[in-house]
Amino acid sequence: MDITDIVVEEFVEVDADERLAKVRAAFDEANPKGVIVTEDGDYAGVIGESELVKSRIQDDTKASVLMTSAPRVDHHEDIRETARLLVEGDVNVAPVFRGEQLDGIITTDAILAAVLDNLDALTVGQIYTDEVITATTAATVGQAINRLREHGVSRLPIVDDRDALTGIITTHDIVDFVVRDENRQEKGDRSGDRDRMLDLPVENLMTDPVLTAELSESVESTVERMFDNDISGLVVTDETDSVDGIITKTDVLRALTFTEEESMDVQITNVKLLDSIDRAEIVDSITQVVDKYQAMNVIHAHVRFHEHKEKLRGTPLIQAQIRLRTSHGQLAGSGEGYGANHAFHVALDKLERNVLERKGVNADAKQRGQLLQNLEL
């Protein structure tokens, strides 16, 4: 199945030097799904709907400041490969070309809507992320912001002292609060003390009740719920309301990229951060770790790099996360270092320890085949 019939034509094309005020005005008027940024007539990047809505960058700033590099996609590209390009580029929208002619855009939502009927045989438990970052109700807004930044995530489930889910806070909630706060400042209703805002209890901003999913639930129904409520993820809970994990549209998109190739399927998010290490070395390193536990069947490997603002002699601090979906469940390792190479090997060491600790667990050799059969598109 290719993407020819699901290319989205609702987009705005702007010049890289265009002021964001005009970009936002054009966006509001046309109600598109994304913005294509050009420079001297050539494609330069994209601005997603969420980035434009959430951004607090001043209106006189150029569009090039907010744009993100996204891969060019051919209008006849296979839908699985397109999903991989979006996940690895860490974007929700990419330009679609017919030769050298810009044909439209492809979005995460367009892909998921096209394959929705194929997702009824998949369960949340097969593709969700079981490692989730949370905060307690005792946390402040400032502490929540720090956790979001530190781990490079966009949502933070809030739990009580019994570890039961009580709410969720997202980057959108925080940006929306700050914007509303600044509007009130202009009217003179409050002093606008930023420190006071950061000291507010996280309960003041969190959303409650939280939309959730269960491990046994079909992926189709969870994606439909995301569409119906205009959100990109659900918290996975058990019968006691404890947080089991998170399932996002990106998790579903990633599941579409699973293949039956003999070599390990390794996906890398934010490949642009790779420095003195390349894809081949990453795949080889993970393979060597996995081979130490031959009874384990790896369905899919995902490596994600996240750049922090801190630098050492010009080299940025990078967080690397490696996650394996295997016949023995999910295994992960994470670490930080200056540069992608250093960060990856710190995470790899942690992954190796976790893999070796998992020895002795009964393997489910049929899981890979069953999962792939369920994803026939």
PyMOL commands that set and color helices and strands:
alter all, ss='L'
color gray80, all
select helices_A, chain A and resi 4-6+20-30+49-54+63-66+79-89+108-121+124-127+141-151+171-186+194-198+202-204+219-229+249-255+271-273+279-290+340-357+367-374
alter helices_A, ss='H'
color red, helices_A
select strands_A, chain A and resi 12-15+34-39+42-48+73-74+93-98+101-107+135-136+155-159+165-170+212-213+233-237+243-248+266-269+298-312+315-326+329-338
alter strands_A, ss='S'
color yellow, strands_A
deselect
rebuild
show_as cartoon
